[in-house]
Amino acid sequence: MDKNGFEGIIAEFAPRFERLKQLARELRNVLFPIRDGAIFTGTFRENDIMYDGMIKAFNSAIRSLGEEEQANA
């Protein structure tokens, strides 16, 4: 699935999940990065590349959501 197809899926997120769109994009980029203009579906030589990227994406989302909640309090 190309980037535009994925954005079509993201556009279907329910309004209550609007704030999670960026997390979905980041996870997609970690799991299926674009290499040489195509989606890479191979195996990473080092698992840490994938795991660290996923942890970073979730930590970023948690931090962002926490900042939004504090701003709305």
Backbone torsions as a table, in degrees:
resi	resn	phi	psi	omega
1	MET	NA	130.0	179.8
2	ASP	-81.1	175.0	-176.6
3	LYS	-58.5	-40.9	-178.9
4	ASN	-65.9	-37.9	177.4
5	GLY	-63.6	-40.3	178.9
6	PHE	-66.2	-40.2	178.2
7	GLU	-63.1	-31.6	175.4
8	GLY	-63.9	-38.6	176.9
9	ILE	-67.1	-45.2	180.0
10	ILE	-59.9	-36.5	-179.9
11	ALA	-62.9	-20.2	-179.7
12	GLU	-87.5	-2.7	178.7
13	PHE	-58.1	139.4	175.3
14	ALA	-63.2	150.4	-178.3
15	PRO	-52.6	-35.0	-178.0
16	ARG	-69.2	-14.0	177.9
17	PHE	-104.5	10.4	-179.0
18	GLU	-52.3	-41.1	-176.5
19	ARG	-71.1	-10.0	-179.3
20	LEU	-98.2	2.0	-179.3
21	LYS	-60.9	-42.5	-179.5
22	GLN	-64.0	-38.7	176.7
23	LEU	-60.9	-44.6	179.0
24	ALA	-59.9	-42.3	178.9
25	ARG	-63.3	-44.4	-178.8
26	GLU	-65.4	-41.2	178.7
27	LEU	-64.8	-39.6	177.5
28	ARG	-61.5	-42.8	179.7
29	ASN	-65.2	-32.4	177.8
30	VAL	-72.9	-47.3	-174.9
31	LEU	-77.2	-35.7	-176.4
32	PHE	-134.1	68.9	-178.1
33	PRO	-67.0	155.9	176.0
34	ILE	-87.7	123.1	177.6
35	ARG	-129.8	127.4	-179.0
36	ASP	53.9	38.0	176.2
37	GLY	79.0	4.8	-179.7
38	ALA	-131.8	157.7	178.4
39	ILE	-71.0	128.4	177.5
40	PHE	-84.4	119.7	179.0
41	THR	-119.3	16.0	-179.8
42	GLY	-80.8	-166.8	-179.1
43	THR	-102.7	133.4	176.3
44	PHE	-71.0	139.6	177.7
45	ARG	-68.1	-35.7	179.3
46	GLU	-119.2	120.4	-178.8
47	ASN	-62.9	-27.6	-178.0
48	ASP	-60.2	-28.8	178.6
49	ILE	-58.1	-47.3	-177.9
50	MET	-73.5	-49.0	-176.4
51	TYR	-63.8	-44.8	179.3
52	ASP	-62.4	-39.3	178.2
53	GLY	-63.9	-39.7	179.0
54	MET	-67.9	-43.5	178.8
55	ILE	-61.3	-43.7	179.1
56	LYS	-61.4	-42.9	-179.8
57	ALA	-62.7	-45.7	179.7
58	PHE	-66.7	-42.4	178.6
59	ASN	-61.4	-40.2	178.0
60	SER	-63.3	-43.2	179.5
61	ALA	-65.2	-42.9	179.7
62	ILE	-62.4	-44.9	179.3
63	ARG	-62.2	-45.3	-179.3
64	SER	-62.8	-44.8	179.4
65	LEU	-65.4	-37.4	177.5
66	GLY	-64.6	-40.9	178.2
67	GLU	-64.8	-38.9	178.0
68	GLU	-64.2	-42.2	-179.2
69	GLU	-65.7	-39.5	178.4
70	GLN	-65.8	-38.0	179.6
71	ALA	-67.7	-30.4	-178.9
72	ASN	-87.8	-7.0	-177.4
73	ALA	-80.7	NA	NA
